[in-house]
Amino acid sequence: MPIRSLVSVSAGLAFVGVMAVAGNASAQGENGPAKKTPTKDVRSPSTGWAAMNTQSATAPASSSAASLSASSSAGVSTTQQPSTASTTAGAATESSSSSAAATTPTSAPSPDRYGPRAGSHGLSFGLPSGGGGTVGYSYGLSNEASLRLDVGLEIGSNPAGSGAVAGLSVDAGYRLYLWQAGNMHAFVQPSLFLSKPAVDQRIDEVLTVAAVGTVGAEYFFQPQLSVSAATGLSLALSKKFEDVRLRTGTSALFVNFYW
């Protein structure tokens, strides 16, 4: 191709390019300046999620630590309070038990103090004092009371004839121990007394019935051995209940054995 023809083609292509640029410039002038498209601050998936996960992990961890600390403190306080309360209650109970044991008297008698006992049996021997002696039996109802039965027998000669006559006395009573001082126990004893003297007469003519009130004291040397003394006042009916007399009883001394 001749050189002139190449120059003509090049010039034509340059003119077309200039005209295209001019057309684009005129179009931009009519539509105004080009708008700037805003850009969003979009974080990369790795950076954004890492930051969010860091914040989320930090917040629960802080709240969990705070909750754990609070619960630990509450647990320690709760554990210490019952322990302290139980210790205080135990000390108070022990103190009250000690005071109760110190102030409550024991019912068991001391080894060196003796006295009547519930359920005990006894034999008593009354020494003669202006009459025949007696033999008695007692049963302990409690540590303060007993039932007693004393029997006396008297045998004498018959002045009106040959042979012997017999007399009999029976005393049934309830003994109540009122107070004690060491091994000494004071008592009262109401009883019913029947007596027939050793005389040769009809029994209805000589029988004596009496209501007797006795006061006395009993001293225990051992739980099985004691001595007692008593005296009293009696209202006696005799001679077919026609003779009524109020008289004092003869003092008597007794030796008592218990088991």
Wavefront OBJ file of the C-alpha trace (Angstrom):
o trace
v 0.000 0.000 0.000
v 1.351 3.470 -0.794
v 2.468 5.597 2.177
v -0.010 8.304 1.286
v -2.876 5.900 1.727
v -1.584 4.786 5.251
v -1.356 8.393 6.384
v -4.891 9.021 5.204
v -6.230 6.000 7.146
v -4.353 7.025 10.317
v -5.685 10.538 10.128
v -9.208 9.229 9.705
v -8.946 6.978 12.777
v -7.571 9.846 14.850
v -10.437 12.090 13.791
v -12.993 9.442 14.774
v -11.374 9.080 18.229
v -11.409 12.860 18.802
v -15.046 13.030 17.827
v -15.941 10.206 20.257
v -14.187 11.957 23.156
v -15.950 15.192 22.304
v -19.324 13.400 22.293
v -18.747 11.918 25.716
v -17.732 15.326 27.112
v -20.859 16.968 25.789
v -23.025 14.209 27.255
v -21.450 14.663 30.676
v -22.018 18.398 30.480
v -25.717 17.912 29.850
v -26.227 15.316 32.658
v -24.173 17.192 35.280
v -21.195 16.013 37.243
v -20.958 12.375 37.917
v -22.391 11.351 41.365
v -20.048 9.776 43.835
v -21.300 6.446 44.909
v -21.033 6.061 48.765
v -19.044 3.159 49.924
v -20.071 0.989 52.833
v -17.693 0.143 55.591
v -18.004 -3.551 55.223
v -15.594 -5.461 57.310
v -14.094 -8.558 56.109
v -15.763 -11.665 57.462
v -12.755 -12.675 59.449
v -12.136 -9.234 61.032
v -15.820 -8.396 61.756
v -16.804 -11.735 63.246
v -13.587 -11.867 65.262
v -14.378 -8.479 66.823
v -17.983 -9.461 67.533
v -16.933 -12.799 69.007
v -14.320 -11.063 71.163
v -16.964 -8.668 72.559
v -19.480 -11.484 73.105
v -16.923 -13.716 74.817
v -15.674 -10.863 77.007
v -19.162 -9.868 78.262
v -20.341 -13.372 79.328
v -16.956 -14.140 80.800
v -17.123 -11.012 82.953
v -20.711 -11.707 84.024
v -19.857 -15.388 84.709
v -16.874 -14.375 86.813
v -19.029 -11.911 88.727
v -21.757 -14.550 89.233
v -19.183 -17.129 90.321
v -17.653 -14.703 92.797
v -21.056 -13.767 94.169
v -22.184 -17.385 94.446
v -18.876 -18.337 96.082
v -19.260 -15.534 98.611
v -22.893 -16.519 99.229
v -21.918 -20.178 99.561
v -19.183 -19.386 102.037
v -21.514 -17.110 103.984
v -24.340 -19.666 103.906
v -21.997 -22.447 104.961
v -20.465 -20.416 107.731
v -23.804 -19.163 109.088
v -25.351 -22.637 109.736
v -22.066 -23.847 111.129
v -21.871 -20.877 113.466
v -25.552 -21.206 114.312
v -25.255 -24.927 114.976
v -22.145 -24.354 117.088
v -23.939 -21.641 119.063
v -27.040 -23.830 119.439
v -24.901 -26.769 120.552
v -23.106 -24.626 123.106
v -26.429 -23.245 124.360
v -27.890 -26.767 124.614
v -24.828 -28.051 126.446
v -24.932 -25.049 128.779
v -28.653 -25.504 129.489
v -28.133 -29.255 130.021
v -25.254 -28.545 132.419
v -27.370 -25.968 134.312
v -30.344 -28.354 134.411
v -28.100 -31.161 135.663
v -26.625 -28.818 138.265
v -30.011 -27.516 139.488
v -32.129 -30.705 139.226
v -31.882 -32.851 142.351
v -31.250 -36.526 141.790
v -33.855 -38.964 143.061
v -31.336 -41.687 143.942
v -30.335 -41.615 147.601
v -26.732 -40.984 148.471
v -24.743 -44.051 149.588
v -24.376 -42.815 153.192
v -28.088 -42.007 153.707
v -30.634 -44.725 154.395
v -34.373 -44.797 154.797
v -37.638 -46.551 153.972
v -37.957 -48.025 150.482
v -40.884 -48.856 148.245
v -41.543 -52.593 147.997
v -39.476 -53.480 151.065
v -40.566 -56.032 153.683
v -39.778 -55.716 157.362
v -39.996 -57.435 160.732
v -40.131 -55.394 163.906
v -39.738 -56.507 167.508
v -41.222 -54.326 170.213
v -39.400 -54.366 173.514
v -41.657 -54.884 176.519
v -42.632 -51.661 178.271
v -45.225 -52.262 180.945
v -46.674 -55.191 179.018
v -45.896 -57.999 176.654
v -43.654 -57.581 173.655
v -44.952 -57.432 170.079
v -43.881 -58.758 166.699
v -44.750 -56.774 163.609
v -44.666 -56.938 159.838
v -44.408 -53.973 157.458
v -44.638 -53.474 153.703
v -43.269 -50.369 151.996
v -45.871 -48.759 149.740
v -43.413 -46.023 148.725
v -40.339 -44.277 150.070
v -42.623 -42.258 152.342
v -45.326 -44.718 153.443
v -45.814 -48.285 154.675
v -48.488 -50.623 156.040
v -47.830 -52.187 159.440
v -49.335 -54.950 161.519
v -48.167 -55.578 165.111
v -49.297 -58.558 167.151
v -48.746 -59.049 170.855
v -49.217 -62.215 172.865
v -49.392 -62.521 176.633
v -49.696 -65.703 178.678
v -50.322 -65.652 182.414
v -51.475 -67.841 185.248
v -55.084 -68.037 186.305
v -55.444 -66.742 189.853
v -58.903 -68.291 190.214
v -57.827 -71.799 189.352
v -55.339 -73.985 187.656
v -54.070 -73.473 184.156
v -53.026 -70.363 182.223
v -54.797 -67.595 180.400
v -53.742 -65.830 177.234
v -54.043 -62.273 176.099
v -53.813 -60.926 172.560
v -53.377 -57.501 170.991
v -53.450 -56.482 167.321
v -52.502 -53.084 165.925
v -53.015 -52.365 162.195
v -51.763 -49.001 160.975
v -50.579 -46.799 158.139
v -47.177 -45.153 158.714
v -46.379 -41.930 156.902
v -42.844 -40.506 157.021
v -43.032 -36.704 157.092
v -39.450 -35.461 157.094
v -35.905 -36.647 157.583
v -32.630 -35.380 158.976
v -29.794 -37.544 157.727
v -30.761 -41.125 158.573
v -33.426 -40.057 161.068
v -37.016 -40.203 159.748
v -39.972 -38.779 161.676
v -43.409 -40.319 161.141
v -47.059 -40.329 162.137
v -49.157 -43.495 162.247
v -52.927 -43.741 162.624
v -54.014 -47.260 163.525
v -56.805 -49.447 164.877
v -56.030 -51.331 168.053
v -57.766 -54.447 169.458
v -56.837 -55.952 172.812
v -57.939 -58.789 175.072
v -56.067 -58.971 178.372
v -54.868 -62.219 179.936
v -57.791 -62.673 182.312
v -60.280 -65.482 182.731
v -63.395 -63.576 181.647
v -65.721 -63.448 178.702
v -64.140 -61.755 175.727
v -66.980 -59.265 175.219
v -66.496 -58.072 178.784
v -62.781 -57.405 178.499
v -62.297 -56.575 174.800
v -60.892 -53.115 174.118
v -61.183 -51.320 170.786
v -59.200 -48.121 170.274
v -58.402 -45.588 167.604
v -54.759 -44.654 168.041
v -52.670 -41.796 166.731
v -48.919 -42.331 167.064
v -45.939 -40.094 166.499
v -42.365 -41.324 166.453
v -38.981 -41.427 164.783
v -36.909 -44.140 163.139
v -33.149 -44.146 162.751
v -31.495 -46.294 160.058
v -28.042 -47.668 160.825
v -28.079 -49.585 157.524
v -30.702 -50.048 154.807
v -31.630 -53.336 156.531
v -31.456 -52.240 160.193
v -33.145 -49.489 162.180
v -34.517 -48.650 165.616
v -37.685 -46.659 166.267
v -39.541 -45.153 169.191
v -43.176 -44.060 169.321
v -45.860 -42.742 171.607
v -49.370 -41.571 170.980
v -52.922 -40.862 172.023
v -55.842 -43.296 171.904
v -59.601 -43.250 172.255
v -60.508 -46.623 173.802
v -63.875 -48.378 174.182
v -64.137 -51.318 176.578
v -66.591 -53.334 178.757
v -69.145 -53.821 176.012
v -68.339 -50.285 174.700
v -69.783 -48.782 177.867
v -66.435 -47.550 179.143
v -64.920 -44.778 176.956
v -61.485 -43.450 177.794
v -59.006 -41.050 176.197
v -55.478 -41.883 177.207
v -51.910 -41.591 176.114
v -50.108 -44.616 174.750
v -47.170 -46.199 176.475
v -43.872 -45.325 174.808
v -42.364 -48.249 172.982
v -39.022 -49.067 171.441
v -38.698 -51.236 168.323
v -35.882 -52.961 166.478
v -36.603 -53.315 162.743
v -35.100 -55.557 160.043
v -35.777 -54.964 156.313
v -35.192 -56.854 153.126
l 1 2 3 4 5 6 7 8 9 10 11 12 13 14 15 16 17 18 19 20 21 22 23 24 25 26 27 28 29 30 31 32 33 34 35 36 37 38 39 40 41 42 43 44 45 46 47 48 49 50 51 52 53 54 55 56 57 58 59 60 61 62 63 64 65 66 67 68 69 70 71 72 73 74 75 76 77 78 79 80 81 82 83 84 85 86 87 88 89 90 91 92 93 94 95 96 97 98 99 100 101 102 103 104 105 106 107 108 109 110 111 112 113 114 115 116 117 118 119 120 121 122 123 124 125 126 127 128 129 130 131 132 133 134 135 136 137 138 139 140 141 142 143 144 145 146 147 148 149 150 151 152 153 154 155 156 157 158 159 160 161 162 163 164 165 166 167 168 169 170 171 172 173 174 175 176 177 178 179 180 181 182 183 184 185 186 187 188 189 190 191 192 193 194 195 196 197 198 199 200 201 202 203 204 205 206 207 208 209 210 211 212 213 214 215 216 217 218 219 220 221 222 223 224 225 226 227 228 229 230 231 232 233 234 235 236 237 238 239 240 241 242 243 244 245 246 247 248 249 250 251 252 253 254 255 256 257 258 259
